[in-house]
């Protein structure tokens, strides 16, 4: 059942797409009514109030660890894949549990895999030792980590999603599961987009190889969806800067 007419409040850092972007794309594609702390005057203060150690939650909400958070009615939900799992069925971007009781778990698994290999691992290429230290303080380790990611890990995940799109459960190869758009497709789009920003040379080479044509075609297909295309052109789409996906030319050295 779609609940796109209800209001959702996204709580995430202003100034970069980050992990909040996966949630924005779902809200945008569903045409949902939502607010976003990235675009309000006191957005940073709101985010800090939620993630503060002074926040002890409420009778129905444990205190969140870190953004993104989603406030919906009296409930506040945290962790990106958890929020997506909550939104997907409500916004028509997950299989119907009546028609396909296990489908939501397959979509969740695909989402988790994309976030693991195409979001978390790219982040760790520029912060392989400590998140709190500057990139320049761990550059030697970053060069080694990025080389392994470019040569071994990135192709492994692209190959996996190529297989998924070639599988019977894809039902045609246009989308990851069930022959229809789900939030897993939006997540895969954003991860491919982000990795392409961080490693443009390597991703161009992998695309030109033709081995992962279904994956790159899905990226273009999602990008061309009316609501996503409009969002990408809008001022709401924030630029990649110093978040998950960062472009350091030396880490993209073929």
N, C-alpha and C positions, 0 to 999 in steps of 0.2 A: 504494500500500500504506500503510495507516495504521500509524503508530508511536506512537500516543497513549499506549501503556503505558510508553514509555521516559521517562527524566527529562531535562528541559531546564532550564537555569539562565539566567534573564533577568537581565542586569546593566544596571540603569538607576537614575537618580537617585530617591531617596525624595522624596515630598512633592508631586509633580505628575504628571498623566497623561503629558504630553509625547509624544515619538515612541515611547516604549516601549509606549504604550497600543495602538497598532496591532498589536503583537506579542501583547500580553496577550489581546486579543479573539480572535485566532486560536487561541491555546493554550486559552482558556476554551471556545470553541465546539467544539473538537475533544475536549474532556475530557482534555487531556493532563496528565501529571504534570509539574509544574514548580515551581521555586523562583524567588523574586523578591526582589532586593535592596531593593526598596521596603518590604518587610515583614519584614526581619530587623534585629536590634539593631545590627549593625555594617555595615549596608548601604552607608552613605556611604563608609566606609573601603574596602570591597570595590570600589566603583565607581572611586574614586580610584586604587586600586592598578592597575586595568586601564588607565586613561587616563593614568597617570603617564608622564613622559618617561623615567623609569628602566625602564619596561617595554620590553624589546627583543624580545618575542615568544618563540617556541620554534621548533624545527626544522620544525614543520608549520603554524605560525601567525605571520604578520607581526603586529607590534604594532598594535592598533586605534588609530584617531584619537580617537574619542569614543564615548560610549554613544548608543544601545543596542548591547549585544553579547549574543550568545547562545552559551552554552557547551553543547556536546552531545558527550559522550564526550571525545575528545582534541582536538576541533576547537572553535575560537572564531571566530565569524562576526560581522562588524559591518556597519553601514549598514542602516537599516530595510527598504528594498525588497529588499535582498539577503537578509536574514534571512527575509522573507516568501516569497521565491522558493525558499528552502531548505525552509521548513516546509510550504508549500502542498501539494506532492505527497506528502509524508510523512504528513500529517494528513488527507488526503482532501478538501482544500479547493482543489484545482486539477484541471483536466481530466487524464484519463489520457493519457499520451503514446502509449500503444498505440492508443487509439481516436481521439485527436486530437493528432497530433504537434506541431502549431503552437499549440494552445490555450493552453499555459502562457505563451507569449510575448504573446498577446493579453491575458491576465489581467494579466501584468506591465505591459504598456503602459497599461492602464486604471488600475492602481494608481499608476504613476508620474505619470500625468496628474492624478489626484486629489490626490496629495501635492504636486505642483507648485502647482496653482491654489487648492487648498482647505486647504493646510497651510502651505507655505512663504510664499506671498503674504500670507495673513492675518498671519503672524508679522512680515513686513516692513512692515506698516502701522504697527506701534507701534515698530519699530526700522528706519526707512528709511535712516538714514545709517551708524550704527555699532552693532553688537551689544553692544559693551562699554560704550557710553554709556547713561546713564539715559534713559528715555522723556521725562522733563521737559526734557532738554537738546536734544531734537530734535522737540519737540511741533509746531512750525510745519510742518515737513516731513511729520510724521506725519498732520496734518490734511489736507494735500494728497494724500498717498499713499492715505489711507483713502477720501477722496472718489472718487478714480479707481477704487479697488477696488470700492467699493459700486456705483458707477454703470456701470462698464464691464467690469471683469474678472470679478467674481462672477457676473453674469448670463451671461457668455460660457461659463463652466465649467458652470453649471447647465444651460444650453441644450445643451451637448455631451452631458452624461450623460442628458438627456432623449432626445436622438437615439439614443444607444446603447441605451437601454431600449425604444426604438421600432423598433429594427433587427431584421432577420431573425436575426442571430446571438444576440440576447437570448433568442429562442424563447419569447415570451410576455410579456415586459415585467416579470416579477417580479424577475429578477436580471440582472446585467449581461451574463453570457456563458453560453451553452450551456443555459439553462433550469434551472440549478442554482446553489446557493450556492457562491461561491468566496471566497478571501480578499480579492479586489477589492471585493466587496460589504461586507465588514466594514470595510475602509478607507474606503469612501465613507460608510458609516454614521457612523464616527467623525469624519470631516471635516465632514459636515453638522451633526453634534451640536456640534462645537467652534465652527464659524462661527456657529451659532445662539446660542451663549453669548456670543461676542464682538460680534456685530451682531444683537441680537434684533429691533430695530425693522425693520431692512432685510430680514432673513430672513422676518419675519412678512409684510411687504409682498409679497415675492416669492412666498411660499407662497400668499397670498390671490389673487395674479394668475391662478392656475390654469395658468400656462405650464409649470410644472415639476412637475406632479402625480405623475408616475412616480418622480421623484427623491425627493420627500418621502414617497411611499408606500413606497419601498424602505427609507428610514430607519425608518419605523414597523414595517415587516415584520421587519427585523433586530432591532430593539429588543424585539420580542415573542417572538423565538426563546427556547425554554425556558432554555437554558444562558446565553444573553446576558442575559435578563431577571433570572435569579438572580444573575448576576455584578453587574449594575448596582445591585441592591439590597444587595449585600454590602459589607462593610467594605473589600474589596480595591479597589473602584472609588474612585479618588482624585478630589478636587474640582479643578475648574479654578481655578488661582490665577495665578501669574506665569510661566507657561510659553508655549507656542506661542499659545494662545488666551487673550486677555485682554480684559476688557470695560472700555473707557473710554467713558463715555457720549458725550463730545464727538466720538469717532470714528464714532459710529453716528447722527449727526445727519442726519436726512432733509432 
